[in-house]
């Protein structure tokens, strides 16, 4: 039975230093994939705890410090992003207000401690927990979303507390779930398809239009990856179920699409007829205009993240009582431009390249293909939704990007994908290998 296989694969019930670290890596990876739709703050808390735990373990020399050349490339990309952000904070006015932005950079340095910890685990053992956990998490997120939409609010936010962040995570982790559809385990294939379906429905229920734009891009990426895999034969029953799932997605999507389309129409009309009535679209256009002016006021090193909204409001020449109270300008690239100028934009582009670089540097094989698909799903999600909302600077979006990049970095390109059944069957061999 799948629950028993998952338990046997997840928990290596034998004492031993490296066995315990590997077991905890498995648990951490599985739980991390569950959190985004159910308890989004759990991602950042778990990452910070794992970071501190890794530092303590390394200080006690519980496992060797191992990083490949490719690992160091990724580590320095993250570090460059941190240094550029710190530089813009220090060189800009109101340094005392920049402390919180410096604290937000600390998790990005986890790369130096967590990659060596992830490398303690045997190759090919962690990603299946991440993909399976994503599917199970999206199934739970749909239940959570339905309750919210029926009894609490019009837009589902799941455990994110923010519909936009929830939309980003559900379309991302729903797509990640489908990477498991080629598994030799029937139960895992069902979880993969159900997780993908639930994730897409959640994205529609969130009403996050930018997340909807990600869906066709992800479908193209998934088609590219899965067309090279040996997929199970689809019988008549499965075909009927797929059709039913598509109908369910359509029934959930169409009302929400029409509702958000009407809202967009109203916003467009108000731009001309009621310019003083600040709609969602009007606010974004005003923010982007202010961000552009603030960028050109200091194009090289920006205004500093601690002065972001003040500089935008001043650029718009708004009276203090009409200052826009948002924390960001609803565009990740413009955010970087205001915060750090050209230097900030380059640092952001370098950071976004990290997952793809980590995948491309691997030796050719099934592991590299899987990591390439995972990296493309991650980066396209952040870029597309980030052009209309937040990209980095939110604790959960930072944590997900960081951990997924570290996971991609730690996987060998030549390792084939294993199902939970296969990992469970190898549990005794894994314990012996780790104990040796």
N, C-alpha and C positions, 0 to 999 in steps of 0.2 A: 504494500500500500504506500501511496506517495507520502503521507505524513511520517511514516516510519522511515522511509528512505531519506526524507529531508532531515529528520532528527539524527539519523546515523551519519549523514554526510556533514551536518552542521556541528555536531558535538563529538569530539574525539575524547572518549571518557577514560583516558589514561594519563597518569601524571608524567610530567616531563617538561623541561623549560621551553624548548622549541615547539613541542606539541601544544602546550598551553597558548603560546603566542599565535600559532597558526589557527587554533580553534577560535581564539578571540578575534582574529582577523576575519574569519568566516562569519561570525556572529555580527560583528560591526558592519560588514559589507551588506549582509542580508537586511539588517535593521535600517541601515542608511537608505536602502532602496525603498523600504516600506514608508518612511517618514514623509516624503514631499507632499503627498496628497492628504495625509492624515494628521500629522503634527509637524508642520514645517519648521518650527523652531528647533525640533529635535535634531535636524541635520546640522545646524551650526553648533549646538551644544555637544553633539557626539563628536564632531570634528575637533573641537577645542579639547575635549577630554582625551581623545585619542592622541592628539598632539602632545599634551602634557605627559600622558602615559608613556609615549614613545621616548620623550626626553629623559624621563626617570629611568626607563629600561635601558636606554643607551648609556646613561651615567653609571648604572650598576653593571654594565657590560653583559647583559642577559642575552644579547645576540650581536653578531658582528655588524659593523657599519659597512654596508656594501652599496655602492652606487656605480652604475656603468657610465660610460661617456655620454650616452643618450640621456640618462637620468640627470646628469649635471647640466646638459643643455637646457632641459625643461626647468630645472631648479634656478638657473640663472635668468631665464625668461621671467619667472615669477619674481625673482629678487629685483630685477630691473624695474618691473612695474611698481614694486614697493618703494624702491629708491627714488624713482621719478615722483611718485605721490608725496613722499616725505620731503623732497626738494621743493616742490611747489607749495607745500604747507609752510615750510620754514622761510622761504623767500617772499611770502605774501603777508600783508597786514593781518592783524588780529590773530597772532600766533597762539594765544591762549585758547582760542576757540577751535584750533586745529587738532587738539589732543584726541578727540573722538575719532577723527579720520585716521590718525596714526595708529590708534588701537585697532581699527578695522583692517589694517594691513597685516597684523600679526598672523592671522590664519594662513595668509599666502606664503608665509615662511615655513609652514608645516611640511612643505615638500622635502626639506632637508632631513627631517626626522622620520616622516611616514613612509617614504619610498623604501628605505632600508628595512623598515618593519614589514611592509607588504612583501618584500622579497624573501622574507623568512618562509612564507607559505609556499607550498609546492606549486609549480606552474600548472595553470589550467584549473585551479580549484576555486578561485574567488569570483570570476566573472559569472559563472552559472548562478551563484547566489544573488548577485546583483540583478541579473535579468529576471530570474524567477521572482525575486522580491518586488521588482517593479510591477510585474503582472498582478501579484496578490495585492499590492498596495493600491493599484488603480481600481481593482474590484471593490475594495473597502472605501475608496474615495468616492465611487459612484453612489454607494449607499448613503454616505455622509452628505453628498451633494443633493440627492433627492429629498432627504429630510429637510435640508436648508431651504431649498426652493419651494417646497410645499408649505412649510410652517414658519420660516424665519425671514427670508429676504428674496428679492427677485433674481439676484445673480449669485450663483454658487461660489463660495470661496474655500470650501473644504476646511482643512486644518491650517490653511495659510493665513486666514484673516484678511486676505487681499485677493480680490477676484482676478486681477491681472497676473499676479505671481502664481496663483493657482492654475490659471489658463496655461501659462508657460510650462509649469511642471507636469500637468496632465498630458499635454500633447507630447512632451519630451519622453516621459516615463512610459506612456502608452506605446509609443513607437519602439522604445527599448524592449518592452515586453515581447513584441512581435519578432524580435531577433531569435527567439527560442522556438519558432514555429517549425524548424527543421529537426527538432529533438527527436530521438528515437523513442522517447517516453510519450505515450498518448496523453497522460494527465498533464504533462508540461506543455504539450501542444495546445490543449484546451485552455490552460491558464494564459498562454501566449496570446491566443486569439481573443479570449475574454478580456484580458488586460488591455489590449489594444483598443477593442471596442469601447470598453468602459472609459478609458482615457480620452478618446475622441468625444464621447458623449459629455464627459465632464468639461472638456474644453468648450463645447457649445453651451452648456449650462452656465458656464462662468461668464458668458457674454463678452469674452475678450476677443475682439475682432482681429487683433494682431496675431493671436494664437491660431486663428482660423487660417491665416495666410501661410502658416508653417505647414499645415497638413499636406497640401499637394507636393511640397518640397520633400517632406519626409517620405511620402509614398514613392517618390522617384528614387530616393536613397535606399529604401527598403527593397524596392524592385531590383536595383543594381546588386545589392548584396545577396538577396535570396535566389535570384536567377542562377547563381553559380553554386547553389547548394542542392544536395539530394533531398528533395521534399517527399513526404509520404503521399501515397496515392489517395486522391480525394474520391470517396464513394458518394452515392446518391444522398445518403443521410447527411453527410458533411456539407454537400452542396446546398441542401435545403436549409441547414442551420446557418450557413453563411448568408443566404438570401434573407433569412429572418433577422439576422444581426444587422444587415444593411437597412432593412425596413425600420428596425428599432432606432438605429442611428438617425435615419431620415426623420422619423417622427419626433425625435428629441431636438434635431437641428433646425428644421424648417421654422417652427414658431419663434425660436430664439433669433434666427437669422432675420426673419421679417421684422421682429421687434427692434433689433439693433439697426436694421436698415432704415426703418421709420425714424428712429432717433437721430441717425446721421442726416437724413433729409431735413428734419426740423432744425438741426444745428446749422446746416448749410443755408437754409432760408434765413435764420436769425442773424447770420453774418451780415446780411444786407439790410434786413428790415429792423432788427433790434441789436445794433452793434454793442450797446451798453449791457445787454443781457449775456453774462458770461457762461456760454455753453462749454461742453467738453472739448469740442473741436476748436471753438474760439479761444479757449484757454491755452490749448496746445500751440496754436498759431502765434499767439502773443508770446508764449514762453520761447518758442523757437526764434522769433524775431529779436527778443531781448537777448537771447543767448548768442545770436550772431553778432549783435552790436558789442556785447561784452567781450567776445572773443577778439574782435578787431581792435578793441581798446588795449588789449595786452596779448598779442598773437603768439609770442614766443613761449612764455612760461605761465600764461593764464593769470587768473585772479586768485587762485588758491581755493580748494574745496570749501574752506570755512567761510569764504566770501561769495559763494556761488549765487545764491538767491538775492543777496543784497545787490550784487553787481548787475544782475539781470533786471531787477526792479528799477535800479538807478538808470540803467541804459534805456528803459522804457519811459523814463521821466514820469513815473507814477508818484502821486502824493503818498505820504506814509500810510494814511488811512486806507489806501487802495492797493497796498503791497500784496502781491500774490504770495500765499503762505505755503506753497508746495515746497518739498524738500529737494526736488530735482526738476529738470526741465523736460522730462518725458521724452528724452532721446539720449541714448547712451553715448553716442558720438559727440553730440553737442555738450553733454555733461563734461566729457573729457576735454573738449575744446575750451570751455569756460574755466574749468579747474586748472588745466595745465598747458593750455595753448597747443602749439604744434607738438611740443614735447609730450604732452598728455595724450594726444591723438595717436602718436607713434607708439607710445607705451601700451595703449589699449589694443591697437592692432597686433602688436607683438604678443600680448597676453592671449588674444583670441586665436592666434596661430598655434599656441602651445599644444592643444590636443591633436591637431592635424600633424604637426611636426613630430610629436611623440609616436604617432601611428606610422608615419612614413619612414622614420628612421629604423624601423624593425626589419629583420630579415624576412624575405618573402615566405608566405605560408598562410594557412587558415587563420591563425591568430592575428596576423596583420590585417587580413581582410575584415575580420570582425571588429578589430579596433578602429579601422578606418571608417567603417559604417557608424560605430559608436561616436567617434569624434565628429563626423559630419552631422549627425543628429544633434549633438550638443551645440556645436558652433552655429549652425543655421537657426536653431531655436533662439539662441541668445541674440544673434544679429537681427533677425526679423522682428521679434517682439521688442528688442531693445531700441529699435528705431522709433517706436511709439510709446515706450514706457521705460521702466527701470531695467538696467542691465547689470551693473555692479554697484556695490554700496549698500545693498540689502543683505543682511546676515545670511539668509537662506540661499539666495542666488549665488553669493560668493562661495558658500560651503559646497553646494552641489557642483559648481564648476571646478573647484579645487579638487574635491575628492575624485570626481570622474576622470580628471586629467591624470591624477596620480595613479588611479587604477589602470588607465590606458598605458601609462609609462611602465608599469610593473609587469605587464604581460609579454611573454615571448611570442614572436611572430610565427614560430613553427608549431606551436602547441595546438592540437585540435580541440574543438569544443566538446565538453563532457556534459552529460545529463546528470541529474541528481542520482539516478539509479547507478550510473557508472561510478560516481564519486563515492556513493555509499558502499558499493562493492569493493572499492579500493581503500576503504577506511583502515583496515588492518595493515595493509602495505604502506599506507601513508604514515601511520604511527611508527612503524618500523623504520621508515626512511628518515623521519624527523628525529627519532631517538638515536640513530646511528651517529 
